[in-house]
Amino acid sequence: MSLNTEPTLVPAGLPTAVLARQIGGPELARAVTAEAPEEQGKALSLLIGQVYESASPPLKARLLQRMIAPLGVLAAVAVAHGAFARLKLQTGWHDLQSLAPELQKISADDVVALADRVQLVGTDALLRLADVIGKSPVLASSAAAALLMTLLIRKAQNSPPAED
């Protein structure tokens, strides 16, 4: 599937399926409206990859920090040929912004794979992205980010509360 990587302003009141079709075509629109959690999860991962791709380097670092935080080193090794494990070992996840050249090597496809893995950890791990997106006027104004926020909120509302 090919995603539109250009930031798109969000028209008011546009249904999510129509917005998804404009962003990523019919395949993304089907995934967004699917009943199956696996399909909805794939839509989330694709949108996270697109948001990452259009983000500035400091925002990329913050998005990755939020997604990487709940993963252990072994889980990170299993994603994107160990690219995230290398970051973990070099920074301890704390100062990804200092590794700007390394961040440039992380592709949107790598981030999609990371998002798939993070979803196995649980909804809370992805909800941390909403904070980063919501605080960035540039990201928050893109159609992909708006749709991602909508899906994250829906997912949070449909998930059982986390046990302490």
Beta strands, then each sheet from edge to edge (+ up, - down):
end
